[in-house]
């Protein structure tokens, strides 16, 4: 591999973002199987802090971390 080659998207930010997306996906699927879609939407839209709202925040944070992982890096000269 040459020193000019940069493995775009294979770094710490992308790995953490993927981890957050996978964990949030597992929680949402589990809640859908246990409670069903109508209860889950009620939990998501209620005024209390619920597991579904935390999962939505985890998805947002995961997407943000993956976006940071795919940004362009300037190589020092």
Backbone torsions as a table, in degrees:
resi	resn	phi	psi	omega
1	UNK	NA	136.0	179.3
2	UNK	-81.9	163.2	179.7
3	UNK	-73.2	-12.2	179.9
4	UNK	-87.2	-14.0	-178.1
5	UNK	-80.6	128.6	177.9
6	UNK	-119.7	125.2	179.8
7	UNK	-79.3	91.7	-174.9
8	UNK	-70.6	129.5	176.9
9	UNK	88.2	-2.7	178.8
10	UNK	-110.4	78.9	179.5
11	UNK	-149.0	-174.9	-174.7
12	UNK	-63.7	-39.6	-177.7
13	UNK	-64.1	-43.7	-179.2
14	UNK	-66.6	-39.1	180.0
15	UNK	-65.3	-43.9	179.0
16	UNK	-66.7	-39.5	177.3
17	UNK	-61.8	-42.8	177.9
18	UNK	-64.9	-38.6	177.9
19	UNK	-61.8	-44.1	178.9
20	UNK	-65.2	-40.4	178.9
21	UNK	-64.8	-42.2	-180.0
22	UNK	-65.6	-44.1	-179.6
23	UNK	-64.3	-42.7	178.9
24	UNK	-65.6	-37.9	177.7
25	UNK	-63.8	-40.8	178.1
26	UNK	-63.1	-43.6	-179.0
27	UNK	-65.0	-42.9	-178.8
28	UNK	-66.3	-42.8	178.7
29	UNK	-64.7	-40.8	178.1
30	UNK	-61.7	-44.3	-179.9
31	UNK	-66.2	-36.9	177.2
32	UNK	-64.4	-39.8	-179.7
33	UNK	-71.0	-35.1	-178.2
34	UNK	-78.9	-51.2	-170.8
35	UNK	-99.8	-29.1	-176.3
36	UNK	94.7	163.8	-174.7
37	UNK	-67.2	-34.3	-176.7
38	UNK	-71.7	-37.9	176.2
39	UNK	-70.3	-36.7	-179.9
40	UNK	-65.2	-40.0	176.9
41	UNK	-66.1	-35.1	175.8
42	UNK	-64.5	-42.8	178.2
43	UNK	-64.6	-37.0	-178.0
44	UNK	-70.2	-33.0	-176.3
45	UNK	-97.4	-0.7	-179.6
46	UNK	-75.0	169.1	-177.4
47	UNK	-84.9	-9.8	-179.9
48	UNK	-84.9	158.4	175.1
49	UNK	-80.9	118.1	-176.9
50	UNK	-123.4	171.2	-180.0
51	UNK	-61.9	-33.9	-179.7
52	UNK	-67.8	-37.0	178.2
53	UNK	-69.4	-37.2	175.6
54	UNK	-64.0	-40.1	178.4
55	UNK	-64.8	-39.1	177.1
56	UNK	-64.6	-39.4	175.2
57	UNK	-65.0	-36.7	177.5
58	UNK	-65.6	-38.0	177.4
59	UNK	-64.8	-43.8	177.5
60	UNK	-61.7	-43.6	179.1
61	UNK	-66.3	-38.3	178.3
62	UNK	-64.1	-42.4	177.2
63	UNK	-64.5	-39.8	178.2
64	UNK	-62.6	-43.4	-179.9
65	UNK	-66.6	-38.7	177.5
66	UNK	-66.0	-39.1	176.8
67	UNK	-62.7	-38.4	175.0
68	UNK	-64.8	-35.1	-179.7
69	UNK	-69.3	-27.7	-178.7
70	UNK	-97.0	4.5	178.7
71	UNK	-70.3	160.3	-179.0
72	UNK	-80.0	137.3	178.0
73	UNK	-108.3	133.4	176.3
74	UNK	-83.9	126.6	178.7
75	UNK	-81.6	131.0	176.6
76	UNK	-68.6	142.2	-178.9
77	UNK	-100.9	NA	NA
